[in-house]
Amino acid sequence: MIREYLNQTATLKTTINYNEYGEPVASEKVIPCRFEMKRKLVRDRTGNQVVSEATMYCIEPISPDDRVVYSDKEYAVISVLEVVDLDGNIIYYEVDL
C-alpha cells in the first residue's frame, strides 16, 4: 500500500560500531522513501523539544543513532514512529529528521 508512494531514494547510514574516538562507524544502504521538507517541533529520545527539518517515510527499520543522506545533505534521526496495522504488524516508519 505505501510502497507506491516511496518514489524517492535516500542513503541510510546505520551505526554498526564506534571507533576508538567514540565516532560512529556506519554501513550505507540506499533505501526507497518519501521525503517531505517541513519543520515541526518534536521530542528527541531524551525528551527535549527540538525542531525537525524534515519527515521521511520508509519501510526499512531505522534507529535514532542512524543518519540519512538526501539531496547531498546529511540529517540526524531525531525520532522514529512505527506505524502498525490492526494486527500489530509494522507497515512503515515515520522518521523525524
Gaussian input, Z-matrix of N, CA and C with variables (Angstrom, degrees):
# hf/3-21g

backbone

0 1
 N
 C     1     B1
 C     2     B2     1     A1
 N     3     B3     2     A2     1     D1
 C     4     B4     3     A3     2     D2
 C     5     B5     4     A4     3     D3
 N     6     B6     5     A5     4     D4
 C     7     B7     6     A6     5     D5
 C     8     B8     7     A7     6     D6
 N     9     B9     8     A8     7     D7
 C    10    B10     9     A9     8     D8
 C    11    B11    10    A10     9     D9
 N    12    B12    11    A11    10    D10
 C    13    B13    12    A12    11    D11
 C    14    B14    13    A13    12    D12
 N    15    B15    14    A14    13    D13
 C    16    B16    15    A15    14    D14
 C    17    B17    16    A16    15    D15
 N    18    B18    17    A17    16    D16
 C    19    B19    18    A18    17    D17
 C    20    B20    19    A19    18    D18
 N    21    B21    20    A20    19    D19
 C    22    B22    21    A21    20    D20
 C    23    B23    22    A22    21    D21
 N    24    B24    23    A23    22    D22
 C    25    B25    24    A24    23    D23
 C    26    B26    25    A25    24    D24
 N    27    B27    26    A26    25    D25
 C    28    B28    27    A27    26    D26
 C    29    B29    28    A28    27    D27
 N    30    B30    29    A29    28    D28
 C    31    B31    30    A30    29    D29
 C    32    B32    31    A31    30    D30
 N    33    B33    32    A32    31    D31
 C    34    B34    33    A33    32    D32
 C    35    B35    34    A34    33    D33
 N    36    B36    35    A35    34    D34
 C    37    B37    36    A36    35    D35
 C    38    B38    37    A37    36    D36
 N    39    B39    38    A38    37    D37
 C    40    B40    39    A39    38    D38
 C    41    B41    40    A40    39    D39
 N    42    B42    41    A41    40    D40
 C    43    B43    42    A42    41    D41
 C    44    B44    43    A43    42    D42
 N    45    B45    44    A44    43    D43
 C    46    B46    45    A45    44    D44
 C    47    B47    46    A46    45    D45
 N    48    B48    47    A47    46    D46
 C    49    B49    48    A48    47    D47
 C    50    B50    49    A49    48    D48
 N    51    B51    50    A50    49    D49
 C    52    B52    51    A51    50    D50
 C    53    B53    52    A52    51    D51
 N    54    B54    53    A53    52    D52
 C    55    B55    54    A54    53    D53
 C    56    B56    55    A55    54    D54
 N    57    B57    56    A56    55    D55
 C    58    B58    57    A57    56    D56
 C    59    B59    58    A58    57    D57
 N    60    B60    59    A59    58    D58
 C    61    B61    60    A60    59    D59
 C    62    B62    61    A61    60    D60
 N    63    B63    62    A62    61    D61
 C    64    B64    63    A63    62    D62
 C    65    B65    64    A64    63    D63
 N    66    B66    65    A65    64    D64
 C    67    B67    66    A66    65    D65
 C    68    B68    67    A67    66    D66
 N    69    B69    68    A68    67    D67
 C    70    B70    69    A69    68    D68
 C    71    B71    70    A70    69    D69
 N    72    B72    71    A71    70    D70
 C    73    B73    72    A72    71    D71
 C    74    B74    73    A73    72    D72
 N    75    B75    74    A74    73    D73
 C    76    B76    75    A75    74    D74
 C    77    B77    76    A76    75    D75
 N    78    B78    77    A77    76    D76
 C    79    B79    78    A78    77    D77
 C    80    B80    79    A79    78    D78
 N    81    B81    80    A80    79    D79
 C    82    B82    81    A81    80    D80
 C    83    B83    82    A82    81    D81
 N    84    B84    83    A83    82    D82
 C    85    B85    84    A84    83    D83
 C    86    B86    85    A85    84    D84
 N    87    B87    86    A86    85    D85
 C    88    B88    87    A87    86    D86
 C    89    B89    88    A88    87    D87
 N    90    B90    89    A89    88    D88
 C    91    B91    90    A90    89    D89
 C    92    B92    91    A91    90    D90
 N    93    B93    92    A92    91    D91
 C    94    B94    93    A93    92    D92
 C    95    B95    94    A94    93    D93
 N    96    B96    95    A95    94    D94
 C    97    B97    96    A96    95    D95
 C    98    B98    97    A97    96    D96
 N    99    B99    98    A98    97    D97
 C   100   B100    99    A99    98    D98
 C   101   B101   100   A100    99    D99
 N   102   B102   101   A101   100   D100
 C   103   B103   102   A102   101   D101
 C   104   B104   103   A103   102   D102
 N   105   B105   104   A104   103   D103
 C   106   B106   105   A105   104   D104
 C   107   B107   106   A106   105   D105
 N   108   B108   107   A107   106   D106
 C   109   B109   108   A108   107   D107
 C   110   B110   109   A109   108   D108
 N   111   B111   110   A110   109   D109
 C   112   B112   111   A111   110   D110
 C   113   B113   112   A112   111   D111
 N   114   B114   113   A113   112   D112
 C   115   B115   114   A114   113   D113
 C   116   B116   115   A115   114   D114
 N   117   B117   116   A116   115   D115
 C   118   B118   117   A117   116   D116
 C   119   B119   118   A118   117   D117
 N   120   B120   119   A119   118   D118
 C   121   B121   120   A120   119   D119
 C   122   B122   121   A121   120   D120
 N   123   B123   122   A122   121   D121
 C   124   B124   123   A123   122   D122
 C   125   B125   124   A124   123   D123
 N   126   B126   125   A125   124   D124
 C   127   B127   126   A126   125   D125
 C   128   B128   127   A127   126   D126
 N   129   B129   128   A128   127   D127
 C   130   B130   129   A129   128   D128
 C   131   B131   130   A130   129   D129
 N   132   B132   131   A131   130   D130
 C   133   B133   132   A132   131   D131
 C   134   B134   133   A133   132   D132
 N   135   B135   134   A134   133   D133
 C   136   B136   135   A135   134   D134
 C   137   B137   136   A136   135   D135
 N   138   B138   137   A137   136   D136
 C   139   B139   138   A138   137   D137
 C   140   B140   139   A139   138   D138
 N   141   B141   140   A140   139   D139
 C   142   B142   141   A141   140   D140
 C   143   B143   142   A142   141   D141
 N   144   B144   143   A143   142   D142
 C   145   B145   144   A144   143   D143
 C   146   B146   145   A145   144   D144
 N   147   B147   146   A146   145   D145
 C   148   B148   147   A147   146   D146
 C   149   B149   148   A148   147   D147
 N   150   B150   149   A149   148   D148
 C   151   B151   150   A150   149   D149
 C   152   B152   151   A151   150   D150
 N   153   B153   152   A152   151   D151
 C   154   B154   153   A153   152   D152
 C   155   B155   154   A154   153   D153
 N   156   B156   155   A155   154   D154
 C   157   B157   156   A156   155   D155
 C   158   B158   157   A157   156   D156
 N   159   B159   158   A158   157   D157
 C   160   B160   159   A159   158   D158
 C   161   B161   160   A160   159   D159
 N   162   B162   161   A161   160   D160
 C   163   B163   162   A162   161   D161
 C   164   B164   163   A163   162   D162
 N   165   B165   164   A164   163   D163
 C   166   B166   165   A165   164   D164
 C   167   B167   166   A166   165   D165
 N   168   B168   167   A167   166   D166
 C   169   B169   168   A168   167   D167
 C   170   B170   169   A169   168   D168
 N   171   B171   170   A170   169   D169
 C   172   B172   171   A171   170   D170
 C   173   B173   172   A172   171   D171
 N   174   B174   173   A173   172   D172
 C   175   B175   174   A174   173   D173
 C   176   B176   175   A175   174   D174
 N   177   B177   176   A176   175   D175
 C   178   B178   177   A177   176   D176
 C   179   B179   178   A178   177   D177
 N   180   B180   179   A179   178   D178
 C   181   B181   180   A180   179   D179
 C   182   B182   181   A181   180   D180
 N   183   B183   182   A182   181   D181
 C   184   B184   183   A183   182   D182
 C   185   B185   184   A184   183   D183
 N   186   B186   185   A185   184   D184
 C   187   B187   186   A186   185   D185
 C   188   B188   187   A187   186   D186
 N   189   B189   188   A188   187   D187
 C   190   B190   189   A189   188   D188
 C   191   B191   190   A190   189   D189
 N   192   B192   191   A191   190   D190
 C   193   B193   192   A192   191   D191
 C   194   B194   193   A193   192   D192
 N   195   B195   194   A194   193   D193
 C   196   B196   195   A195   194   D194
 C   197   B197   196   A196   195   D195
 N   198   B198   197   A197   196   D196
 C   199   B199   198   A198   197   D197
 C   200   B200   199   A199   198   D198
 N   201   B201   200   A200   199   D199
 C   202   B202   201   A201   200   D200
 C   203   B203   202   A202   201   D201
 N   204   B204   203   A203   202   D202
 C   205   B205   204   A204   203   D203
 C   206   B206   205   A205   204   D204
 N   207   B207   206   A206   205   D205
 C   208   B208   207   A207   206   D206
 C   209   B209   208   A208   207   D207
 N   210   B210   209   A209   208   D208
 C   211   B211   210   A210   209   D209
 C   212   B212   211   A211   210   D210
 N   213   B213   212   A212   211   D211
 C   214   B214   213   A213   212   D212
 C   215   B215   214   A214   213   D213
 N   216   B216   215   A215   214   D214
 C   217   B217   216   A216   215   D215
 C   218   B218   217   A217   216   D216
 N   219   B219   218   A218   217   D217
 C   220   B220   219   A219   218   D218
 C   221   B221   220   A220   219   D219
 N   222   B222   221   A221   220   D220
 C   223   B223   222   A222   221   D221
 C   224   B224   223   A223   222   D222
 N   225   B225   224   A224   223   D223
 C   226   B226   225   A225   224   D224
 C   227   B227   226   A226   225   D225
 N   228   B228   227   A227   226   D226
 C   229   B229   228   A228   227   D227
 C   230   B230   229   A229   228   D228
 N   231   B231   230   A230   229   D229
 C   232   B232   231   A231   230   D230
 C   233   B233   232   A232   231   D231
 N   234   B234   233   A233   232   D232
 C   235   B235   234   A234   233   D233
 C   236   B236   235   A235   234   D234
 N   237   B237   236   A236   235   D235
 C   238   B238   237   A237   236   D236
 C   239   B239   238   A238   237   D237
 N   240   B240   239   A239   238   D238
 C   241   B241   240   A240   239   D239
 C   242   B242   241   A241   240   D240
 N   243   B243   242   A242   241   D241
 C   244   B244   243   A243   242   D242
 C   245   B245   244   A244   243   D243
 N   246   B246   245   A245   244   D244
 C   247   B247   246   A246   245   D245
 C   248   B248   247   A247   246   D246
 N   249   B249   248   A248   247   D247
 C   250   B250   249   A249   248   D248
 C   251   B251   250   A250   249   D249
 N   252   B252   251   A251   250   D250
 C   253   B253   252   A252   251   D251
 C   254   B254   253   A253   252   D252
 N   255   B255   254   A254   253   D253
 C   256   B256   255   A255   254   D254
 C   257   B257   256   A256   255   D255
 N   258   B258   257   A257   256   D256
 C   259   B259   258   A258   257   D257
 C   260   B260   259   A259   258   D258
 N   261   B261   260   A260   259   D259
 C   262   B262   261   A261   260   D260
 C   263   B263   262   A262   261   D261
 N   264   B264   263   A263   262   D262
 C   265   B265   264   A264   263   D263
 C   266   B266   265   A265   264   D264
 N   267   B267   266   A266   265   D265
 C   268   B268   267   A267   266   D266
 C   269   B269   268   A268   267   D267
 N   270   B270   269   A269   268   D268
 C   271   B271   270   A270   269   D269
 C   272   B272   271   A271   270   D270
 N   273   B273   272   A272   271   D271
 C   274   B274   273   A273   272   D272
 C   275   B275   274   A274   273   D273
 N   276   B276   275   A275   274   D274
 C   277   B277   276   A276   275   D275
 C   278   B278   277   A277   276   D276
 N   279   B279   278   A278   277   D277
 C   280   B280   279   A279   278   D278
 C   281   B281   280   A280   279   D279
 N   282   B282   281   A281   280   D280
 C   283   B283   282   A282   281   D281
 C   284   B284   283   A283   282   D282
 N   285   B285   284   A284   283   D283
 C   286   B286   285   A285   284   D284
 C   287   B287   286   A286   285   D285
 N   288   B288   287   A287   286   D286
 C   289   B289   288   A288   287   D287
 C   290   B290   289   A289   288   D288

   B1=1.4407
   B2=1.5255
   B3=1.3131
   B4=1.4704
   B5=1.5240
   B6=1.3159
   B7=1.4691
   B8=1.5248
   B9=1.3185
   B10=1.4675
   B11=1.5233
   B12=1.3258
   B13=1.4643
   B14=1.5314
   B15=1.3152
   B16=1.4683
   B17=1.5266
   B18=1.3321
   B19=1.4625
   B20=1.5237
   B21=1.3161
   B22=1.4561
   B23=1.5298
   B24=1.3261
   B25=1.4605
   B26=1.5185
   B27=1.3128
   B28=1.4596
   B29=1.5196
   B30=1.3199
   B31=1.4589
   B32=1.5156
   B33=1.3268
   B34=1.4576
   B35=1.5189
   B36=1.3249
   B37=1.4602
   B38=1.5274
   B39=1.3341
   B40=1.4540
   B41=1.5179
   B42=1.3208
   B43=1.4598
   B44=1.5208
   B45=1.3410
   B46=1.4577
   B47=1.5236
   B48=1.3390
   B49=1.4598
   B50=1.5202
   B51=1.3237
   B52=1.4628
   B53=1.5206
   B54=1.3414
   B55=1.4627
   B56=1.5234
   B57=1.3227
   B58=1.4667
   B59=1.5281
   B60=1.3357
   B61=1.4700
   B62=1.5296
   B63=1.3288
   B64=1.4539
   B65=1.5155
   B66=1.3333
   B67=1.4613
   B68=1.5281
   B69=1.3333
   B70=1.4655
   B71=1.5259
   B72=1.3246
   B73=1.4595
   B74=1.5240
   B75=1.3379
   B76=1.4620
   B77=1.5178
   B78=1.3319
   B79=1.4624
   B80=1.5244
   B81=1.3286
   B82=1.4614
   B83=1.5209
   B84=1.3386
   B85=1.4572
   B86=1.5250
   B87=1.3195
   B88=1.4638
   B89=1.5277
   B90=1.3497
   B91=1.4630
   B92=1.5327
   B93=1.3366
   B94=1.4640
   B95=1.5244
   B96=1.3243
   B97=1.4642
   B98=1.5196
   B99=1.3059
   B100=1.4737
   B101=1.5133
   B102=1.3062
   B103=1.4602
   B104=1.5199
   B105=1.3283
   B106=1.4610
   B107=1.5184
   B108=1.3128
   B109=1.4630
   B110=1.5280
   B111=1.3169
   B112=1.4606
   B113=1.5214
   B114=1.3044
   B115=1.4594
   B116=1.5206
   B117=1.3417
   B118=1.4574
   B119=1.5196
   B120=1.3229
   B121=1.4569
   B122=1.5206
   B123=1.3383
   B124=1.4660
   B125=1.5241
   B126=1.3086
   B127=1.4644
   B128=1.5240
   B129=1.3362
   B130=1.4617
   B131=1.5247
   B132=1.3213
   B133=1.4693
   B134=1.5158
   B135=1.3446
   B136=1.4676
   B137=1.5230
   B138=1.3456
   B139=1.4521
   B140=1.5104
   B141=1.3259
   B142=1.4616
   B143=1.5244
   B144=1.3256
   B145=1.4566
   B146=1.5287
   B147=1.3432
   B148=1.4621
   B149=1.5268
   B150=1.3320
   B151=1.4630
   B152=1.5266
   B153=1.3105
   B154=1.4576
   B155=1.5237
   B156=1.3263
   B157=1.4660
   B158=1.5283
   B159=1.3359
   B160=1.4635
   B161=1.5238
   B162=1.3352
   B163=1.4581
   B164=1.5196
   B165=1.3364
   B166=1.4563
   B167=1.5234
   B168=1.3258
   B169=1.4581
   B170=1.5217
   B171=1.3344
   B172=1.4660
   B173=1.5213
   B174=1.3325
   B175=1.4579
   B176=1.5288
   B177=1.3230
   B178=1.4664
   B179=1.5290
   B180=1.3304
   B181=1.4707
   B182=1.5287
   B183=1.3289
   B184=1.4645
   B185=1.5158
   B186=1.3383
   B187=1.4673
   B188=1.5279
   B189=1.3325
   B190=1.4689
   B191=1.5333
   B192=1.3261
   B193=1.4675
   B194=1.5261
   B195=1.3316
   B196=1.4602
   B197=1.5229
   B198=1.3342
   B199=1.4644
   B200=1.5243
   B201=1.3332
   B202=1.4587
   B203=1.5227
   B204=1.3427
   B205=1.4605
   B206=1.5246
   B207=1.3402
   B208=1.4585
   B209=1.5211
   B210=1.3078
   B211=1.4761
   B212=1.5260
   B213=1.3129
   B214=1.4706
   B215=1.5247
   B216=1.3173
   B217=1.4612
   B218=1.5215
   B219=1.3326
   B220=1.4571
   B221=1.5234
   B222=1.3294
   B223=1.4582
   B224=1.5250
   B225=1.3244
   B226=1.4633
   B227=1.5232
   B228=1.3195
   B229=1.4610
   B230=1.5250
   B231=1.3369
   B232=1.4611
   B233=1.5224
   B234=1.3296
   B235=1.4644
   B236=1.5212
   B237=1.3360
   B238=1.4590
   B239=1.5235
   B240=1.3230
   B241=1.4588
   B242=1.5209
   B243=1.3328
   B244=1.4575
   B245=1.5252
   B246=1.3141
   B247=1.4620
   B248=1.5241
   B249=1.3421
   B250=1.4673
   B251=1.5271
   B252=1.3466
   B253=1.4598
   B254=1.5272
   B255=1.3216
   B256=1.4650
   B257=1.5233
   B258=1.3255
   B259=1.4589
   B260=1.5206
   B261=1.3266
   B262=1.4561
   B263=1.5122
   B264=1.3221
   B265=1.4641
   B266=1.5215
   B267=1.3211
   B268=1.4602
   B269=1.5244
   B270=1.3413
   B271=1.4622
   B272=1.5203
   B273=1.3470
   B274=1.4574
   B275=1.5171
   B276=1.3277
   B277=1.4606
   B278=1.5209
   B279=1.3271
   B280=1.4642
   B281=1.5210
   B282=1.3318
   B283=1.4589
   B284=1.5259
   B285=1.3287
   B286=1.4632
   B287=1.5170
   B288=1.3423
   B289=1.4644
   B290=1.5129
   A1=111.24
   A2=117.85
   A3=119.79
   A4=111.78
   A5=117.61
   A6=121.01
   A7=112.79
   A8=118.14
   A9=120.39
   A10=112.22
   A11=117.96
   A12=121.44
   A13=112.67
   A14=117.40
   A15=121.32
   A16=108.88
   A17=116.03
   A18=121.37
   A19=113.19
   A20=117.85
   A21=122.67
   A22=107.99
   A23=116.34
   A24=119.91
   A25=109.88
   A26=114.39
   A27=122.17
   A28=107.34
   A29=116.14
   A30=121.02
   A31=108.39
   A32=115.56
   A33=122.00
   A34=108.60
   A35=116.41
   A36=121.83
   A37=107.78
   A38=115.29
   A39=121.66
   A40=109.62
   A41=116.48
   A42=121.27
   A43=108.98
   A44=116.27
   A45=120.28
   A46=112.52
   A47=116.52
   A48=120.28
   A49=108.19
   A50=115.97
   A51=122.02
   A52=108.37
   A53=116.54
   A54=119.55
   A55=110.28
   A56=116.75
   A57=121.38
   A58=113.19
   A59=117.18
   A60=121.20
   A61=112.22
   A62=116.73
   A63=121.06
   A64=114.40
   A65=116.77
   A66=120.91
   A67=109.38
   A68=117.60
   A69=119.34
   A70=112.73
   A71=115.59
   A72=123.20
   A73=105.56
   A74=116.90
   A75=120.12
   A76=112.42
   A77=114.63
   A78=120.57
   A79=106.76
   A80=116.58
   A81=121.24
   A82=110.66
   A83=114.88
   A84=121.14
   A85=108.38
   A86=117.18
   A87=121.58
   A88=107.83
   A89=115.86
   A90=120.67
   A91=110.30
   A92=117.36
   A93=119.79
   A94=109.16
   A95=116.48
   A96=119.67
   A97=110.30
   A98=114.59
   A99=123.27
   A100=105.40
   A101=117.14
   A102=123.02
   A103=109.08
   A104=117.46
   A105=122.44
   A106=109.04
   A107=115.49
   A108=120.78
   A109=108.37
   A110=116.47
   A111=120.56
   A112=108.62
   A113=115.30
   A114=120.49
   A115=109.84
   A116=114.37
   A117=119.89
   A118=108.80
   A119=115.97
   A120=121.18
   A121=109.02
   A122=116.04
   A123=121.80
   A124=108.29
   A125=115.80
   A126=120.86
   A127=108.90
   A128=115.73
   A129=119.50
   A130=109.23
   A131=117.43
   A132=120.24
   A133=113.84
   A134=117.75
   A135=120.18
   A136=112.05
   A137=117.22
   A138=121.22
   A139=115.11
   A140=117.67
   A141=120.75
   A142=110.22
   A143=115.92
   A144=121.00
   A145=109.09
   A146=116.33
   A147=122.12
   A148=109.23
   A149=116.10
   A150=121.33
   A151=109.28
   A152=115.95
   A153=122.37
   A154=107.88
   A155=117.03
   A156=122.01
   A157=112.32
   A158=116.90
   A159=120.39
   A160=109.97
   A161=115.01
   A162=122.07
   A163=107.64
   A164=115.54
   A165=121.16
   A166=108.71
   A167=116.29
   A168=122.69
   A169=107.20
   A170=116.69
   A171=120.16
   A172=109.82
   A173=115.97
   A174=121.16
   A175=111.76
   A176=117.61
   A177=122.27
   A178=109.72
   A179=118.36
   A180=119.77
   A181=110.74
   A182=116.37
   A183=122.87
   A184=108.49
   A185=116.30
   A186=120.79
   A187=109.46
   A188=117.95
   A189=120.81
   A190=114.68
   A191=119.05
   A192=121.38
   A193=112.23
   A194=117.56
   A195=121.49
   A196=111.64
   A197=114.60
   A198=121.89
   A199=107.46
   A200=115.71
   A201=121.64
   A202=108.47
   A203=116.51
   A204=121.70
   A205=107.47
   A206=115.23
   A207=121.71
   A208=108.09
   A209=117.26
   A210=123.18
   A211=111.61
   A212=116.05
   A213=124.13
   A214=113.81
   A215=118.53
   A216=121.94
   A217=108.72
   A218=116.03
   A219=120.85
   A220=110.17
   A221=115.44
   A222=122.79
   A223=109.72
   A224=116.26
   A225=121.53
   A226=108.27
   A227=116.49
   A228=121.05
   A229=108.19
   A230=116.62
   A231=121.50
   A232=110.36
   A233=116.26
   A234=120.02
   A235=109.62
   A236=114.96
   A237=121.62
   A238=108.44
   A239=116.35
   A240=122.37
   A241=108.34
   A242=116.69
   A243=121.26
   A244=108.34
   A245=117.49
   A246=122.09
   A247=106.91
   A248=116.42
   A249=121.36
   A250=110.86
   A251=114.86
   A252=119.86
   A253=109.59
   A254=117.45
   A255=121.28
   A256=113.25
   A257=117.59
   A258=121.58
   A259=112.60
   A260=117.41
   A261=121.18
   A262=113.96
   A263=118.23
   A264=122.07
   A265=109.76
   A266=116.33
   A267=120.62
   A268=109.19
   A269=115.86
   A270=121.41
   A271=109.88
   A272=115.88
   A273=121.21
   A274=109.21
   A275=115.23
   A276=122.36
   A277=109.17
   A278=116.05
   A279=122.30
   A280=106.69
   A281=116.38
   A282=122.12
   A283=109.64
   A284=116.53
   A285=121.16
   A286=108.66
   A287=116.06
   A288=122.26
   A289=110.41
   D1=-52.75
   D2=-178.44
   D3=-81.38
   D4=-20.22
   D5=-176.07
   D6=-56.82
   D7=-33.33
   D8=-178.99
   D9=-68.97
   D10=-19.58
   D11=178.56
   D12=-91.59
   D13=-9.98
   D14=-179.62
   D15=-85.45
   D16=70.19
   D17=-173.73
   D18=-100.98
   D19=14.41
   D20=176.34
   D21=-122.64
   D22=168.29
   D23=176.63
   D24=-129.78
   D25=150.38
   D26=176.07
   D27=-141.33
   D28=160.54
   D29=176.68
   D30=-100.33
   D31=121.47
   D32=178.73
   D33=-94.64
   D34=121.62
   D35=176.64
   D36=-103.64
   D37=100.20
   D38=-178.41
   D39=-88.59
   D40=127.15
   D41=179.16
   D42=-73.90
   D43=120.07
   D44=-179.66
   D45=-108.42
   D46=-17.98
   D47=-178.19
   D48=-168.74
   D49=176.21
   D50=174.35
   D51=-126.66
   D52=140.78
   D53=179.13
   D54=-81.18
   D55=-176.30
   D56=-175.80
   D57=-66.80
   D58=-14.45
   D59=178.65
   D60=-98.15
   D61=4.26
   D62=179.86
   D63=82.54
   D64=8.13
   D65=179.01
   D66=-85.91
   D67=142.93
   D68=-178.45
   D69=-71.58
   D70=140.89
   D71=172.42
   D72=-104.95
   D73=123.53
   D74=-171.29
   D75=-120.72
   D76=151.38
   D77=168.60
   D78=-104.84
   D79=142.37
   D80=-175.30
   D81=-107.63
   D82=142.24
   D83=179.64
   D84=-148.45
   D85=132.47
   D86=176.68
   D87=-83.41
   D88=126.93
   D89=-176.66
   D90=-125.11
   D91=149.27
   D92=172.34
   D93=-75.89
   D94=142.97
   D95=-176.97
   D96=-157.55
   D97=174.29
   D98=169.71
   D99=-123.82
   D100=120.68
   D101=-173.52
   D102=-113.24
   D103=127.19
   D104=178.49
   D105=-125.90
   D106=123.03
   D107=177.56
   D108=-85.49
   D109=103.54
   D110=176.68
   D111=-153.72
   D112=136.19
   D113=-179.33
   D114=-89.56
   D115=139.11
   D116=174.06
   D117=-157.96
   D118=158.06
   D119=177.57
   D120=-85.96
   D121=129.46
   D122=177.93
   D123=-136.12
   D124=166.16
   D125=175.83
   D126=-102.05
   D127=135.37
   D128=177.26
   D129=-83.08
   D130=-174.91
   D131=-174.70
   D132=-69.60
   D133=-14.66
   D134=176.56
   D135=-96.41
   D136=-2.01
   D137=177.65
   D138=95.53
   D139=-1.30
   D140=178.27
   D141=-76.80
   D142=144.01
   D143=178.39
   D144=-86.11
   D145=122.72
   D146=-178.64
   D147=-132.05
   D148=164.88
   D149=179.25
   D150=-92.61
   D151=124.99
   D152=173.95
   D153=-91.39
   D154=130.56
   D155=-178.83
   D156=-86.65
   D157=-25.35
   D158=-175.44
   D159=-153.08
   D160=160.52
   D161=173.97
   D162=-124.77
   D163=133.72
   D164=179.55
   D165=-121.44
   D166=138.30
   D167=176.02
   D168=-113.51
   D169=131.66
   D170=-178.36
   D171=-154.96
   D172=171.33
   D173=177.82
   D174=-109.06
   D175=-2.82
   D176=177.37
   D177=-83.07
   D178=136.00
   D179=175.40
   D180=-63.34
   D181=134.79
   D182=-177.88
   D183=-133.30
   D184=144.11
   D185=176.71
   D186=-118.11
   D187=161.86
   D188=-179.74
   D189=-63.81
   D190=-13.00
   D191=177.00
   D192=-83.11
   D193=-11.23
   D194=-175.46
   D195=-80.94
   D196=167.09
   D197=176.64
   D198=-130.81
   D199=153.29
   D200=-177.99
   D201=-127.47
   D202=133.64
   D203=175.89
   D204=-110.23
   D205=123.28
   D206=178.17
   D207=-138.92
   D208=129.23
   D209=-178.41
   D210=51.94
   D211=46.47
   D212=177.17
   D213=63.57
   D214=17.43
   D215=176.23
   D216=-121.19
   D217=133.61
   D218=-178.52
   D219=-96.69
   D220=131.73
   D221=-179.08
   D222=-117.88
   D223=142.78
   D224=172.90
   D225=-89.20
   D226=141.07
   D227=177.64
   D228=-77.33
   D229=122.89
   D230=-179.96
   D231=-91.64
   D232=-49.69
   D233=179.63
   D234=-150.43
   D235=156.03
   D236=-179.58
   D237=-130.47
   D238=129.25
   D239=177.47
   D240=-114.69
   D241=125.61
   D242=175.98
   D243=-87.93
   D244=121.10
   D245=177.15
   D246=-96.37
   D247=122.14
   D248=-174.42
   D249=-115.52
   D250=157.76
   D251=175.27
   D252=-89.82
   D253=-173.30
   D254=-176.73
   D255=-67.56
   D256=-20.42
   D257=177.86
   D258=-88.16
   D259=-3.72
   D260=-179.48
   D261=89.71
   D262=6.17
   D263=178.29
   D264=-82.45
   D265=140.23
   D266=178.83
   D267=-73.28
   D268=124.69
   D269=178.94
   D270=-90.44
   D271=-48.74
   D272=178.79
   D273=-159.81
   D274=174.71
   D275=179.75
   D276=-116.42
   D277=137.13
   D278=172.73
   D279=-106.54
   D280=116.74
   D281=-171.11
   D282=-115.14
   D283=123.29
   D284=175.11
   D285=-91.97
   D286=128.75
   D287=-176.64
   D288=-118.43

